[in-house]
Amino acid sequence: MNNPATIPAVQPTSPALRTRRAPAVVRILLGLPFAIFGLNSFLNFIPQPETPLP
C-alpha cells in the first residue's frame, strides 16, 4: 500500500542553500527601513506627534 518510492521525501535545507540566500534576506531586511523612511520624507504617511517630546 505505502510504497516508499511514491512518497516524496522532505529534504532538509542544506547549509549551502542557507548561506546563498542569507545575504539577500539580510539586504532586504536592512533596506526596508531606509526605503520606508526615505519615502516618508516625500509622501508623509507617518504622522508627526502632536505634542513635542520632552
Secondary structure, 3 states (H helix, E strand, C coil): CCCCCCCCCCCCCCHHHHHHHHHHHHHHHHHHHHHHHHHHHHHCCCCCCCCCCC
